[in-house]
Amino acid sequence: MGFFFVEPDIYRKYRAQVVEMSQSVQINIHEHLPADKRQPGFSDAQIAEKLGLDERTIVEIRCVAERDQYGVDEFEKALEFKDRSCRGYAEQGLAFSTKKYLKRKR
């Protein structure tokens, strides 16, 4: 697989929209918001369709924008959380995302 390049002006033009529409930002039913305030995260294909771009361009914009927006520490925290949750599930067969379990395992 080779490199895929998005022109800087295309990236700048669509970056904010792509991130806002992606699953990086979700405002949905879990926040108990009224239906008109909910905003699901869209797939790359859905974003491409809505913005009139091809999916590969959306993927590139989203990936670069997420790396720009979130520091490495955010990705490391997410990996640590997932690792603890998976280990907890493997050990006891339950989902472990509670503060009590996370504090105990540190």
Backbone as numpy.savetxt, mean C-alpha at the origin, in Angstrom:
# Nx Ny Nz CAx CAy CAz Cx Cy Cz
13.86 -9.43 -17.56 13.03 -8.26 -17.56 13.91 -7.02 -17.56
13.66 -6.12 -18.49 14.46 -4.91 -18.61 13.92 -3.78 -17.78
14.45 -2.62 -18.03 14.02 -1.42 -17.32 12.77 -0.85 -17.98
11.95 -0.23 -17.17 10.78 0.48 -17.67 10.91 1.91 -17.18
10.78 2.85 -18.07 11.02 4.25 -17.73 9.75 5.07 -17.96
9.42 5.89 -16.99 8.30 6.82 -17.12 8.90 8.23 -17.19
8.45 8.98 -18.16 8.93 10.36 -18.31 8.68 11.13 -17.01
9.63 11.94 -16.58 9.48 12.70 -15.33 8.22 13.56 -15.28
7.84 14.16 -16.42 6.63 15.00 -16.39 5.37 14.16 -16.19
5.35 12.94 -16.72 4.21 12.03 -16.51 4.17 11.62 -15.04
5.34 11.30 -14.48 5.42 10.92 -13.06 4.90 12.06 -12.18
5.39 13.27 -12.41 4.97 14.42 -11.59 3.47 14.69 -11.74
2.96 14.55 -12.94 1.56 14.84 -13.20 0.62 13.87 -12.48
0.97 12.58 -12.44 0.06 11.56 -11.93 0.43 11.00 -10.56
1.60 11.33 -10.04 2.08 10.73 -8.79 1.06 10.81 -7.66
0.59 11.99 -7.35 -0.33 12.18 -6.22 -1.63 11.41 -6.43
-2.16 11.44 -7.65 -3.40 10.72 -7.93 -3.22 9.21 -7.78
-2.11 8.70 -8.30 -1.87 7.26 -8.24 -1.75 6.79 -6.79
-0.98 7.51 -5.99 -0.82 7.13 -4.58 -2.15 7.22 -3.84
-2.89 8.28 -4.07 -4.17 8.47 -3.40 -5.16 7.37 -3.76
-5.15 6.95 -5.01 -6.10 5.93 -5.47 -5.63 4.51 -5.15
-4.34 4.34 -4.88 -3.80 2.99 -4.67 -4.20 2.44 -3.31
-3.79 1.23 -3.07 -4.10 0.60 -1.79 -3.18 1.08 -0.69
-2.27 2.00 -1.01 -1.43 2.62 0.02 -2.27 3.51 0.93
-3.31 4.08 0.36 -4.20 4.97 1.11 -5.60 4.39 1.02
-6.15 4.02 2.15 -7.49 3.45 2.16 -8.33 4.11 3.25
-9.46 4.59 2.84 -10.44 5.12 3.79 -11.69 4.32 3.51
-12.00 3.41 4.40 -13.08 2.48 4.06 -13.98 2.16 5.24
-14.74 1.09 5.11 -15.76 0.75 6.11 -15.17 0.46 7.49
-13.92 0.10 7.55 -13.32 -0.21 8.85 -13.20 1.01 9.74
-13.31 2.16 9.14 -13.25 3.39 9.91 -14.64 3.90 10.25
-15.65 3.11 9.96 -17.04 3.43 10.29 -17.47 4.78 9.71
-17.08 5.01 8.48 -17.45 6.25 7.81 -18.73 6.05 7.01
-19.48 7.12 6.79 -20.65 7.00 5.93 -20.22 6.61 4.52
-21.10 5.97 3.78 -20.78 5.45 2.45 -20.19 6.49 1.52
-20.66 7.72 1.58 -20.15 8.74 0.67 -18.74 9.20 1.01
-18.24 8.83 2.18 -16.88 9.21 2.59 -15.88 8.08 2.41
-16.34 6.88 2.10 -15.45 5.73 1.96 -14.69 5.79 0.65
-13.47 5.32 0.69 -12.64 5.31 -0.50 -11.83 4.02 -0.51
-12.18 3.09 -1.36 -11.41 1.85 -1.41 -10.08 2.07 -2.11
-9.14 1.21 -1.85 -7.89 1.23 -2.61 -8.13 0.48 -3.91
-7.71 1.06 -5.01 -7.91 0.43 -6.31 -6.68 -0.35 -6.74
-6.89 -1.35 -7.57 -5.77 -2.10 -8.15 -5.08 -1.22 -9.18
-3.88 -1.62 -9.58 -3.17 -0.87 -10.60 -3.96 -0.84 -11.90
-4.60 -1.94 -12.26 -5.40 -2.00 -13.48 -6.58 -1.02 -13.41
-7.23 -0.95 -12.25 -8.35 -0.02 -12.09 -7.88 1.43 -12.17
-6.74 1.73 -11.57 -6.20 3.09 -11.63 -5.86 3.45 -13.08
-5.24 2.51 -13.78 -4.88 2.75 -15.18 -6.12 3.07 -16.01
-7.16 2.31 -15.78 -8.41 2.54 -16.53 -8.99 3.92 -16.21
-9.01 4.28 -14.94 -9.59 5.56 -14.53 -8.78 6.76 -15.04
-7.45 6.60 -15.10 -6.60 7.71 -15.53 -6.27 7.68 -17.01
-6.66 6.62 -17.69 -6.39 6.52 -19.12 -4.93 6.23 -19.46
-4.24 5.53 -18.57 -2.85 5.15 -18.79 -2.75 3.63 -18.83
-1.61 3.12 -19.29 -1.46 1.66 -19.27 -1.03 1.21 -17.88
-1.34 -0.02 -17.56 -1.09 -0.56 -16.21 0.38 -0.53 -15.85
1.27 -0.82 -16.78 2.70 -0.82 -16.50 3.18 0.56 -16.04
2.64 1.60 -16.64 3.00 2.97 -16.24 2.52 3.24 -14.82
1.33 2.79 -14.49 0.79 2.98 -13.14 1.64 2.24 -12.12
2.03 1.02 -12.43 2.87 0.24 -11.51 4.18 0.98 -11.23
4.79 1.49 -12.27 6.06 2.20 -12.11 5.87 3.47 -11.29
4.85 4.24 -11.60 4.59 5.46 -10.84 4.33 5.13 -9.37
3.49 4.13 -9.11 3.15 3.77 -7.73 4.37 3.30 -6.95
5.16 2.43 -7.55 6.33 1.90 -6.84 7.34 2.98 -6.51
7.62 3.84 -7.47 8.58 4.92 -7.22 8.01 5.91 -6.19
6.73 6.24 -6.32 6.10 7.18 -5.40 6.07 6.63 -3.97
5.79 5.33 -3.83 5.78 4.74 -2.49 7.17 4.78 -1.86
8.19 4.52 -2.66 9.56 4.59 -2.13 9.91 6.02 -1.76
9.40 6.99 -2.54 9.64 8.40 -2.22 8.89 8.82 -0.95
7.69 8.31 -0.79 6.81 8.74 0.31 7.14 8.08 1.64
7.48 6.81 1.61 7.71 6.06 2.84 9.18 5.72 2.98
9.73 6.02 4.14 11.13 5.69 4.40 11.32 4.19 4.59
12.56 3.77 4.54 12.89 2.36 4.70 12.39 1.83 6.04
12.42 2.66 7.07 11.97 2.22 8.40 10.50 1.79 8.39
9.68 2.43 7.55 8.26 2.02 7.46 8.14 0.61 6.89
8.92 0.32 5.86 8.89 -1.02 5.27 9.43 -2.05 6.26
10.48 -1.69 7.02 11.03 -2.60 8.02 10.02 -2.89 9.13
9.31 -1.85 9.58 8.28 -2.04 10.62 7.18 -2.98 10.10
6.78 -2.80 8.86 5.74 -3.66 8.28 6.21 -5.10 8.20
7.45 -5.31 7.80 7.99 -6.68 7.72 8.07 -7.32 9.10
8.50 -6.56 10.10 8.58 -7.08 11.46 7.20 -7.44 11.99
6.22 -6.58 11.74 4.85 -6.85 12.16 4.32 -8.13 11.51
4.53 -8.26 10.22 4.06 -9.45 9.51 4.75 -10.70 10.02
6.05 -10.59 10.28 6.79 -11.74 10.80 6.26 -12.17 12.16
6.05 -11.21 13.07 5.51 -11.55 14.39 4.11 -12.15 14.28
3.30 -11.58 13.42 1.93 -12.08 13.24 1.93 -13.50 12.70
2.77 -13.77 11.71 2.84 -15.12 11.13 3.38 -16.13 12.13
4.39 -15.73 12.88 4.94 -16.64 13.90 3.90 -16.93 14.99
3.18 -15.92 15.39 2.13 -16.10 16.39 1.05 -17.04 15.89
0.68 -16.89 14.64 -0.33 -17.77 14.05 0.20 -19.19 13.97
1.46 -19.35 13.57 2.05 -20.69 13.46 2.16 -21.37 14.82
2.46 -20.59 15.85 2.62 -21.15 17.19 1.29 -21.53 17.83
0.26 -20.70 17.64 -0.98 -20.93 18.38 -2.23 -20.98 17.51
-2.08 -20.81 16.21 -3.22 -20.92 15.32 -4.19 -19.75 15.40
-3.73 -18.64 15.90 -4.58 -17.45 16.00 -3.87 -16.26 15.36
-4.65 -15.28 14.95 -4.05 -14.05 14.43 -3.56 -13.22 15.60
-2.35 -12.71 15.52 -1.76 -11.95 16.62 -1.37 -10.56 16.15
-2.26 -9.63 16.29 -1.91 -8.25 15.97 -2.28 -7.34 17.13
-2.50 -7.95 18.28 -2.86 -7.16 19.46 -1.62 -6.58 20.11
-1.78 -5.47 20.80 -0.66 -4.83 21.47 -0.05 -5.74 22.53
-0.90 -6.47 23.23 -0.42 -7.35 24.30 0.57 -8.37 23.74
0.22 -9.01 22.64 1.11 -10.01 22.07 2.37 -9.37 21.52
2.23 -8.24 20.84 3.39 -7.60 20.23 4.37 -7.12 21.28
3.87 -6.61 22.40 4.77 -6.16 23.48 5.48 -7.35 24.10
4.77 -8.46 24.28 5.34 -9.65 24.91 6.48 -10.23 24.08
6.36 -10.17 22.76 7.36 -10.79 21.88 8.58 -9.92 21.65
8.58 -8.67 22.08 9.72 -7.77 21.83 10.83 -8.04 22.72
